[in-house]
Amino acid sequence: MSNDIKTIAMPDEKGFFGDYGGSFIPPMLEDILSEISTAYDEISRDPSFHEELNMLYQDYVGRPSPIFHLKNLSAKVGGAQIYLKREDLNHTGAHKINHCLGEALLCKKMGKKKIIAETGAGQHGVALATAAVLVGLECDIYMGEIDIVKEHPNVVRMKILGANVIPVDRGTRTLKDAVDVAFEAYLGDPVNQLYAIGSVVGPHPFPKMVRDFQSVVGNEARVQFQDRYGKLPDNLVACVGGGSNAIGLFSAFLEDENVAMYGVEPSGRGFKDGDHAATLTKGSPGVLHGFKSYLLQDDKGEPLPVYSVASGLDYPGVGPQHSLLKDLGRVTYVTASDVEAIDSLFELSRTEGIIPAIESAHAVAFATKLAKDAGPDKTILVNLSGRGDKDIDFVVEQYGKEYGVE
């Protein structure tokens, strides 16, 4: 395993993590993104910005989020002890608020009037709409029609918060197409609005910026686990779509070679094209949405259709830093299926009283398998990236009878 932290800790000045990342954008956007990069670098060095953000993390979001030992589930599974980093307890119900507050503050300091974004599961949309209200910005959220139906509770929340939810009826009518339409809207007026990308994807500086804001998760977890248990966790597990919650947890542990890391992608209904979104498992390097990473693509370089029961994971690309970490062997990328994720959602609910988001349930599913093969002295820390309120109507409709919920 290569563990050159100087490489892992990139990006370089052009936004590359090794061979991945960068900025593959129309010439008209180069000056705009350069402005964003400069503004972000400036606030990164501004103690008053960090003081304001940290105050909001503490008093508005409710940070630090706790670590909870899953004693019941660990006993039932056998083997290693499983713990959760409870990002589901954040205000708005997921890790997304961590970077949305940072992006909204940046947008305000740049003098923009509106902040726009795509959303899949709706957690990024809710978090951004919340942050926009807080700092006084207009907010447009682009969301695929299929996801609007699946994630109805989050759509209602966004509208209550005053956001303009714009349905996307193009293509697969899911997350990738929402990104396409949101990006086009941004091109229409990059001067007065900021596109707040919802994960560690997109052209530079977004993968770096979102990672930096999400690193609060790993930084907290590292201190909390050592304070409580006197050592670091042996294993870290997080779901991976674009990869923001995973890189947020992993970033604080990259130099710790004794800490194994697992990113869990959705294998969906199987590995036939259009039945999964396991980008790092089945993809190859290419360019999409202004950056280079592993992609699910055809022989012409066009993105393949993707699918996951979790709306927040059905994206054909992945963050460029994850692509580098795969090549270096520092993180192991694995998969969990729809069936495994839904089963784990009910298992966690009925053993610990915690209903996870379907996205997060993919990580729980792999963690339970990992625990069975590990000794009782080993530990697994799972980033529970979101709560399942948004999913319960869909889950009951599709799976309720099977699990006795009718």
C-alpha positions as CSV (number, residue, x, y, z in Angstrom):
1,M,0.0,0.0,0.0
2,S,1.3,3.4,-0.9
3,N,0.7,6.0,1.8
4,D,2.4,9.1,0.4
5,I,0.5,11.7,2.5
6,K,1.9,14.6,0.5
7,T,0.1,13.1,-2.5
8,I,-3.1,12.1,-0.6
9,A,-3.4,15.6,0.9
10,M,-3.6,17.3,-2.5
11,P,-5.1,19.0,-4.6
12,D,-2.3,20.9,-6.2
13,E,-2.7,24.5,-7.4
14,K,-4.7,23.3,-10.4
15,G,-7.0,21.1,-8.4
16,F,-5.6,17.7,-9.2
17,F,-5.4,14.8,-6.8
18,G,-2.7,12.9,-8.7
19,D,-4.3,12.3,-12.1
20,Y,-7.8,13.2,-11.0
21,G,-9.8,16.4,-10.5
22,G,-8.8,19.5,-12.3
23,S,-11.1,21.9,-14.0
24,F,-12.5,20.9,-17.4
25,I,-14.9,23.8,-18.0
26,P,-16.0,26.3,-20.7
27,P,-13.7,29.3,-21.1
28,M,-16.5,31.6,-19.9
29,L,-16.4,29.9,-16.5
30,E,-12.6,30.1,-16.0
31,D,-12.6,33.6,-14.5
32,I,-15.7,32.8,-12.4
33,L,-14.2,29.7,-10.8
34,S,-10.9,31.4,-10.3
35,E,-12.8,34.1,-8.4
36,I,-14.4,31.4,-6.2
37,S,-11.1,29.7,-5.6
38,T,-9.5,33.0,-4.6
39,A,-12.4,33.9,-2.3
40,Y,-12.3,30.4,-0.7
41,D,-8.5,30.6,-0.1
42,E,-9.0,34.0,1.5
43,I,-11.7,32.9,3.9
44,S,-9.7,29.7,4.7
45,R,-7.0,32.0,6.2
46,D,-9.5,34.3,7.9
47,P,-9.9,33.5,11.7
48,S,-13.2,35.4,11.8
49,F,-14.7,33.1,9.2
50,H,-13.8,30.0,11.1
51,E,-15.0,31.5,14.3
52,E,-18.4,32.2,12.7
53,L,-18.6,28.8,11.1
54,N,-17.6,27.0,14.3
55,M,-20.2,28.9,16.3
56,L,-22.9,27.8,13.8
57,Y,-21.6,24.2,14.0
58,Q,-21.9,24.3,17.8
59,D,-25.1,26.4,18.4
60,Y,-27.1,25.8,15.2
61,V,-26.1,22.3,13.9
62,G,-25.5,20.8,17.4
63,R,-21.9,19.7,16.9
64,P,-19.9,17.8,17.9
65,S,-22.1,14.9,16.8
66,P,-21.7,12.0,19.2
67,I,-20.2,8.5,18.8
68,F,-22.5,5.7,19.9
69,H,-21.6,2.1,20.6
70,L,-24.1,-0.3,18.9
71,K,-24.0,-2.9,21.8
72,N,-27.1,-4.7,20.7
73,L,-26.2,-5.0,17.0
74,S,-22.6,-5.9,17.8
75,A,-23.8,-8.7,20.1
76,K,-26.3,-10.0,17.5
77,V,-23.7,-10.0,14.7
78,G,-20.8,-11.3,16.7
79,G,-17.1,-10.4,16.2
80,A,-16.0,-6.7,16.2
81,Q,-17.7,-3.9,18.1
82,I,-19.6,-1.4,15.8
83,Y,-19.9,2.3,16.5
84,L,-21.7,5.1,14.8
85,K,-20.6,8.7,14.2
86,R,-24.1,10.2,14.5
87,E,-24.2,12.7,11.7
88,D,-27.9,11.9,11.5
89,L,-28.4,14.0,14.7
90,N,-27.2,17.2,13.0
91,H,-29.8,19.9,12.3
92,T,-31.5,19.0,9.0
93,G,-30.7,15.3,9.6
94,A,-27.4,14.6,7.7
95,H,-23.8,15.6,7.2
96,K,-24.7,17.9,4.3
97,I,-25.3,20.9,6.6
98,N,-21.5,20.9,7.3
99,H,-20.5,22.1,3.9
100,C,-23.8,24.0,3.1
101,L,-23.2,26.4,5.9
102,G,-19.7,27.0,4.6
103,E,-20.8,27.5,1.0
104,A,-23.6,29.8,2.0
105,L,-21.3,32.0,4.1
106,L,-18.8,32.1,1.1
107,C,-21.7,33.0,-1.2
108,K,-22.7,35.9,1.0
109,K,-19.2,37.2,1.5
110,M,-18.7,37.2,-2.3
111,G,-21.8,39.4,-2.7
112,K,-23.9,36.9,-4.6
113,K,-27.7,37.1,-4.3
114,K,-28.7,33.5,-5.0
115,I,-27.3,30.0,-4.2
116,I,-28.3,27.1,-6.4
117,A,-27.7,23.3,-6.2
118,E,-28.8,19.9,-7.3
119,T,-30.1,17.3,-4.9
120,G,-30.7,13.5,-5.1
121,A,-32.0,12.3,-1.8
122,G,-32.9,15.8,-0.8
123,Q,-30.6,16.1,2.1
124,H,-28.3,18.5,0.4
125,G,-31.3,20.5,-0.8
126,V,-32.8,20.8,2.6
127,A,-29.4,21.7,4.2
128,L,-28.7,24.4,1.5
129,A,-32.2,25.8,1.8
130,T,-31.7,26.0,5.5
131,A,-28.4,27.7,5.2
132,A,-29.8,30.1,2.6
133,V,-32.5,31.2,5.0
134,L,-30.0,31.7,7.8
135,V,-27.7,34.0,5.8
136,G,-30.4,35.7,3.6
137,L,-30.0,34.2,0.1
138,E,-32.4,33.1,-2.5
139,C,-32.3,29.4,-3.2
140,D,-33.0,27.2,-6.2
141,I,-32.9,23.4,-5.9
142,Y,-32.9,21.2,-9.0
143,M,-34.2,17.7,-8.4
144,G,-35.1,14.8,-10.7
145,E,-38.7,13.9,-11.0
146,I,-38.2,10.3,-9.8
147,D,-36.4,11.6,-6.7
148,I,-39.1,14.1,-6.0
149,V,-41.6,11.3,-5.7
150,K,-39.3,9.0,-3.7
151,E,-38.2,11.8,-1.3
152,H,-41.4,13.7,-0.9
153,P,-40.8,14.6,2.8
154,N,-37.6,16.4,1.9
155,V,-39.3,18.2,-1.0
156,V,-41.9,19.6,1.4
157,R,-39.2,20.6,3.8
158,M,-37.4,22.6,1.1
159,K,-40.6,24.4,0.1
160,I,-41.5,25.2,3.7
161,L,-38.0,26.8,4.0
162,G,-38.8,29.0,1.0
163,A,-36.6,27.3,-1.6
164,N,-37.7,27.0,-5.3
165,V,-37.7,23.3,-6.1
166,I,-37.3,22.8,-9.8
167,P,-38.3,19.4,-11.2
168,V,-35.9,17.9,-13.8
169,D,-37.7,15.7,-16.4
170,R,-34.6,15.1,-18.6
171,G,-32.9,11.7,-19.2
172,T,-33.2,9.3,-16.2
173,R,-34.9,12.1,-14.1
174,T,-32.5,11.5,-11.2
175,L,-29.3,13.0,-9.7
176,K,-27.0,13.1,-12.8
177,D,-29.6,14.9,-14.8
178,A,-30.3,17.3,-11.9
179,V,-26.6,18.2,-11.9
180,D,-26.7,18.8,-15.7
181,V,-29.6,21.2,-15.4
182,A,-28.3,23.0,-12.4
183,F,-24.9,23.5,-14.1
184,E,-26.7,25.0,-17.2
185,A,-28.6,27.3,-14.9
186,Y,-25.4,28.4,-13.3
187,L,-23.9,29.1,-16.7
188,G,-26.9,31.4,-17.4
189,D,-25.9,33.8,-14.6
190,P,-22.6,33.0,-12.9
191,V,-22.2,36.5,-11.7
192,N,-25.1,36.8,-9.3
193,Q,-25.4,33.2,-8.1
194,L,-23.2,30.5,-6.7
195,Y,-23.5,26.9,-7.6
196,A,-23.1,25.0,-4.3
197,I,-22.1,21.5,-5.4
198,G,-23.5,18.9,-3.1
199,S,-20.5,16.6,-2.8
200,V,-16.7,16.4,-3.3
201,V,-17.2,16.4,-7.1
202,G,-17.1,19.1,-9.9
203,P,-14.3,21.3,-11.1
204,H,-11.7,22.8,-8.8
205,P,-12.1,24.2,-6.1
206,F,-15.3,22.3,-5.2
207,P,-13.8,18.9,-4.3
208,K,-11.3,20.6,-2.0
209,M,-13.7,23.0,-0.5
210,V,-16.4,20.5,0.3
211,R,-13.8,18.1,1.7
212,D,-12.4,20.8,3.9
213,F,-15.8,21.7,5.4
214,Q,-16.7,18.0,5.9
215,S,-13.4,17.2,7.6
216,V,-15.0,18.3,10.8
217,V,-16.5,14.8,11.0
218,G,-13.2,13.0,11.0
219,N,-11.4,15.6,13.2
220,E,-14.1,15.2,15.8
221,A,-14.2,11.4,15.5
222,R,-10.5,11.1,16.0
223,V,-10.5,13.0,19.3
224,Q,-13.7,11.4,20.5
225,F,-12.7,7.8,19.9
226,Q,-9.3,8.3,21.5
227,D,-10.8,10.1,24.5
228,R,-13.4,7.5,25.1
229,Y,-11.6,4.3,24.2
230,G,-7.9,5.1,24.4
231,K,-7.1,4.2,20.8
232,L,-8.1,4.9,17.3
233,P,-10.8,2.7,15.6
234,D,-9.4,-0.3,13.7
235,N,-11.8,0.3,10.7
236,L,-13.7,3.1,9.2
237,V,-16.8,2.6,7.0
238,A,-18.9,5.1,5.0
239,C,-21.2,5.0,2.0
240,V,-19.9,6.5,-1.2
241,G,-21.9,8.2,-3.9
242,G,-20.1,11.4,-4.7
243,G,-18.2,10.8,-1.5
244,S,-18.5,13.8,0.8
245,N,-19.4,12.0,4.0
246,A,-16.8,9.3,3.4
247,I,-13.9,11.8,2.7
248,G,-15.1,13.8,5.7
249,L,-14.5,10.9,8.0
250,F,-11.4,9.4,6.2
251,S,-9.5,12.7,6.0
252,A,-8.3,12.8,9.6
253,F,-7.0,9.2,9.5
254,L,-5.1,9.0,6.2
255,E,-1.7,8.9,7.8
256,D,-2.8,6.1,10.3
257,E,-1.8,2.9,8.5
258,N,-3.3,0.8,11.2
259,V,-6.7,2.2,10.5
260,A,-8.4,0.4,7.6
261,M,-10.9,2.3,5.5
262,Y,-13.9,1.1,3.5
263,G,-16.0,3.1,1.1
264,V,-19.3,1.3,0.3
265,E,-20.8,1.8,-3.1
266,P,-24.3,0.7,-4.3
267,S,-24.4,-2.5,-6.3
268,G,-28.2,-2.0,-6.6
269,R,-29.9,-4.8,-8.4
270,G,-26.7,-6.3,-9.8
271,F,-23.8,-5.3,-12.0
272,K,-25.6,-5.0,-15.3
273,D,-25.3,-1.5,-16.8
274,G,-28.1,0.7,-15.4
275,D,-28.7,-1.5,-12.4
276,H,-26.0,-0.1,-10.1
277,A,-23.9,3.0,-9.3
278,A,-20.6,1.3,-8.2
279,T,-18.3,3.8,-9.9
280,L,-15.0,2.9,-8.3
281,T,-15.8,-0.8,-8.5
282,K,-16.8,-1.0,-12.2
283,G,-15.8,2.4,-13.7
284,S,-12.8,3.8,-15.5
285,P,-11.1,7.2,-15.6
286,G,-12.9,9.9,-17.6
287,V,-14.3,13.4,-17.5
288,L,-17.8,14.5,-16.3
289,H,-19.2,17.7,-15.0
290,G,-15.9,19.5,-15.3
291,F,-13.6,17.1,-13.5
292,K,-11.7,13.8,-14.0
293,S,-12.4,10.8,-11.9
294,Y,-13.5,7.2,-12.2
295,L,-16.8,7.1,-14.2
296,L,-19.4,4.6,-15.3
297,Q,-19.1,5.2,-19.0
298,D,-19.6,3.5,-22.4
299,D,-16.9,3.0,-25.0
300,K,-17.5,6.5,-26.3
301,G,-16.9,8.1,-22.9
302,E,-20.6,8.9,-22.4
303,P,-22.0,8.3,-18.8
304,L,-23.9,5.2,-18.4
305,P,-27.4,5.1,-16.7
306,V,-27.1,4.4,-13.0
307,Y,-29.4,3.1,-10.3
308,S,-29.6,2.7,-6.6
309,V,-32.5,2.4,-4.1
310,A,-30.7,5.3,-2.4
311,S,-31.3,8.5,-4.4
312,G,-28.2,10.1,-2.9
313,L,-25.9,7.4,-4.3
314,D,-27.1,7.1,-8.0
315,Y,-24.3,9.2,-9.6
316,P,-22.0,7.9,-12.4
317,G,-19.0,9.7,-11.1
318,V,-17.2,10.0,-7.7
319,G,-14.9,12.5,-6.0
320,P,-11.4,12.8,-7.5
321,Q,-9.7,12.2,-4.1
322,H,-11.5,8.9,-3.8
323,S,-10.2,8.0,-7.2
324,L,-6.7,8.6,-6.1
325,L,-7.2,6.8,-2.8
326,K,-8.4,3.7,-4.8
327,D,-5.3,3.8,-7.0
328,L,-3.0,4.1,-3.9
329,G,-4.8,1.3,-2.1
330,R,-5.3,3.5,0.9
331,V,-9.1,2.9,0.9
332,T,-10.8,-0.3,-0.1
333,Y,-14.0,0.3,-2.1
334,V,-16.7,-2.4,-1.7
335,T,-20.4,-2.7,-2.5
336,A,-23.7,-3.4,-0.8
337,S,-26.9,-4.2,-2.7
338,D,-30.4,-2.8,-2.4
339,V,-31.5,-5.9,-0.5
340,E,-28.6,-5.6,1.9
341,A,-29.2,-1.9,2.5
342,I,-32.9,-2.2,3.2
343,D,-32.4,-5.2,5.5
344,S,-29.8,-3.2,7.4
345,L,-32.2,-0.3,7.7
346,F,-34.7,-2.5,9.5
347,E,-32.0,-4.3,11.5
348,L,-30.5,-1.1,12.9
349,S,-34.0,0.3,13.6
350,R,-35.1,-2.8,15.4
351,T,-31.9,-3.5,17.4
352,E,-30.9,0.1,18.3
353,G,-33.9,2.3,17.7
354,I,-32.1,4.3,15.0
355,I,-33.7,4.6,11.6
356,P,-30.9,5.3,9.1
357,A,-31.1,6.9,5.7
358,I,-31.0,4.3,2.9
359,E,-27.6,5.8,1.8
360,S,-26.1,5.2,5.3
361,A,-27.7,1.8,5.5
362,H,-25.3,0.6,2.8
363,A,-22.4,1.4,5.2
364,V,-24.1,-0.4,8.0
365,A,-24.7,-3.4,5.8
366,F,-21.0,-3.8,5.0
367,A,-20.0,-3.1,8.6
368,T,-22.0,-6.0,9.9
369,K,-20.3,-8.3,7.3
370,L,-16.9,-6.9,8.3
371,A,-17.7,-7.4,12.0
372,K,-18.4,-11.1,11.6
373,D,-14.9,-11.7,10.1
374,A,-13.1,-9.7,12.8
375,G,-12.1,-10.5,16.3
376,P,-14.0,-9.2,19.4
377,D,-11.1,-6.9,20.2
378,K,-11.5,-5.0,16.9
379,T,-13.6,-1.9,16.4
380,I,-15.5,-0.5,13.4
381,L,-16.6,3.2,13.2
382,V,-19.4,3.8,10.7
383,N,-20.3,7.3,9.5
384,L,-24.1,7.3,9.9
385,S,-24.4,10.2,7.4
386,G,-28.1,10.7,7.6
387,R,-31.4,9.7,9.2
388,G,-34.2,7.9,7.5
389,D,-37.2,10.2,8.0
390,K,-37.0,11.1,4.3
391,D,-37.2,7.5,3.3
392,I,-39.9,6.0,5.4
393,D,-42.9,6.6,3.0
394,F,-40.9,5.0,0.1
395,V,-39.6,2.1,2.3
396,V,-43.1,1.2,3.6
397,E,-44.6,1.4,0.1
398,Q,-41.9,-0.8,-1.5
399,Y,-40.8,-3.1,1.4
400,G,-43.4,-2.7,4.2
401,K,-45.2,-6.0,3.6
402,E,-42.0,-8.0,3.6
403,Y,-41.0,-6.5,7.0
404,G,-44.4,-6.4,8.6
405,V,-45.0,-2.7,8.2
406,E,-48.4,-2.1,6.5
